[in-house]
Amino acid sequence: MSDQLPPCPVCVSEFSYETGALLACPMCGHEWSTDVDEETDAAEGVVKDAVGNVLADGDTVHIVKDLKVKGAGGGVVKMGTKVRGIRLITDGVGDHDLDAKVPGFGQMQLKSSVVKKVV
């Protein structure tokens, strides 16, 4: 086999395998992309939405799936909710990279993977 897959970047396991467009590690469960452009974008701090549109401060986005809200009363942010004036952040909790004021919930952090830019 001439085209050997790269080892896992997290645990360095040599047992990585392809799952569609991603590579996966059966040892630690990490999934990553082999796309050089995505790695370059991540290194440069480019934030993309769920479908690959580049996001910027002040953009308006739609939520693409129902989100359960933890803490402070809980609830669910419904799919299709329009959020105006997002702000990109680098110091978010976990992998949250957006700060926004969600109607009916107030200020909260969101992941860019659950929003779609309104064009």
Buried (B, 14 or more C-beta within 10 A) or exposed (E): EEEEBEBBEEEEBEEBEEEEEEBBBEBEEBEBEEEEEBEEBEEEEBBBBBEEBEBEEEBBBBBBEEBEBEEEEEEEBEEEBEBEEBEBBEEBEEEBBBBBEBEEBEEBBBBBEBBBBEE
